[in-house]
Amino acid sequence: MDIESSKKCFDPNETVEVVLLRHGETEGNVKGIVQGQWDTPLTAKGIESTLRKAEKIQGLEFDAVFCSDLRRTVETLKRIQEKMPGLPEPIYTMELREIDFGDLTGRPKKELMPTILKHKSAPDLPYPNGESGGGFTARVKSFFAALKDRFPGGRILAITHYGVMETAAKQFESPPSYDNIQIGADDVWLMCLAKDGSATREVL
């Protein structure tokens, strides 16, 4: 699609357009471990998919660029900057980090799924020495709320993690999305957030 033709989704004085993409595949993803706020390097496949995502947004102008300050997202942004050297100076922020799994970090995700599902159903329960789902959701909502106040009618690029994108979709879409959110390796999301807290989302 021609992304430029989609701007703006609503009244430009009342919305912010956020282009969201996840970091490229990492060695930890391949091994199936819970990374959370711990990092492993991008794989060759992850770099290739990042460059394909950069091609989807080439030619766009952004009012600001925000990036999780974790290494895998920073590396992803550097690869995008190679394709788009004119991007605004990035703002690295902890608000865009993945949820902190605490003591579960670095362990095989498959064996921890029952524990992860338990915590998802109990948002006030923090991971041992980590973050609660409710705290994580509040962090994500705070980031997007600030964008609406700071950049009305603007277009923002955000490089982040699966959990942040999933949470944004479930918190802002109207009607709320209760489906299992899928994020493909080459997916780029376009979310248009209105002042009333609702949003539309499409995969580019």
C-alpha positions, 0 to 999 in steps of 0.5 A: 500500500501507499502509506503516504495516502493513509495520512491522516487516519483521523483529524490531524489536529486530534491524532498522532500516527505511530509507525511501530516495528519490533527489533529483528530476530535475536539469538535468544529468539532462536534458542527460545529463551525469555529475554525480557530486558536482557539482550542477545545479538541480532541474527543474520536473519534478523538483520535482513528482516530489519532492512526489509522493514526499513524499505517499507517506510523509506520516503516517510518523514517523521517528527520524532523517533523513539527507541527502546534503550535495550541493545537489540532495539538500538542495533535494529535502529542503527540498521534502519538508519543505514537505509534512512540517514535523514531520520530525526535524532532518536530518543532512547527510552526505558518506557519502550522496553520489554516487560522485565521477567525478573528471575525468569530471564534467560530461561527456556520460554516453553517450560515457563509458559504456565507461569507466564500465563498465570501472571497474564491472568493476574496483572498485579502479580509481579514476576520474582524481582521483576515487573507486573503485567499491570505495571508494564501496561501502565508504562506502555499507556503512559508512553502513548498518552505522552505522544498524543500530547506532544505531537498532535497531528504528527508521525512518530517512528517507534522501535520496540518489542513484541510485548509493547506492540501487543499491549498497545493493540489490546489497550487502544484498539476500538473495539478492544482486541482480545485476539492472539496478536501476531507480529510477523518478522517483516511486519510494520504497524501503523497505529492512529491514536485519537484523543479519546484513547481509541486507535486503528491499526493496520499491518503494512 
